[in-house]
Amino acid sequence: QAEEELKAAWSQQAQQLQEMERRERLLRSDVQRAGEQLESFKTQVMQVCSPSAAGSTGKPVTEQQVLEKVRQISGENQQSHEREKSLQKELSSRLAKEREVSANIEVFKNSLQKLQ
């Protein structure tokens, strides 16, 4: 009976080992697929950010290159926002001056009409 129990335990351990090996293969496959997807994503990002740089050398794009490009674009975006704010202020100032001049013209017209 002990021998039967050992055989059953051995069989169960063998099944567990096979299951673990199957899971390991699946995980390795998932990791490989994720790596391929990351490389594809990096290349796509670089193509969008800098079409001439991406893939021109035939070398895979590094995370550092992607990060630098994203930082560069972020900086350019920040500068654009600051420029937009500056132009908005300038526009508001000019509109206020235009309103003031228009109001002065109206006062001048009214004064001129009264004089006539």
C-alpha positions, 0 to 999 in steps of 0.5 A: 500500500505504501508503494501505491501511495508513493506511486500516486504521490510521484504521479501527482508531483510529475503532473504538477511539474508538467503543469509548471513547465507549461506555465513557464513556456507560456510566460516565456512566450508572453515575455517575448511577445511583450518585448516585441511589442515594446520594440514595435511601440518604440519604433512607432513613437520614433517614426511619429516624432522623427520619421527620418531618424527612426529605422534609418540606421537599421538599429533598434530604437533605445528607450533613451532615444524615445525618452529624449524625443518625448522630452524634446516634444514636451519642451516644444509643447511647453514653449508653444503654450507659453508663446500662446499665452504671451500672444493672448495677453498681447491681443487682449491689450490691443483689444483694450486699446482699440476699445479705448480709442473707439470710445474716444472717437465716439466722444470726439464725434459727439463733441463735434456734433454739439459744436456744429 
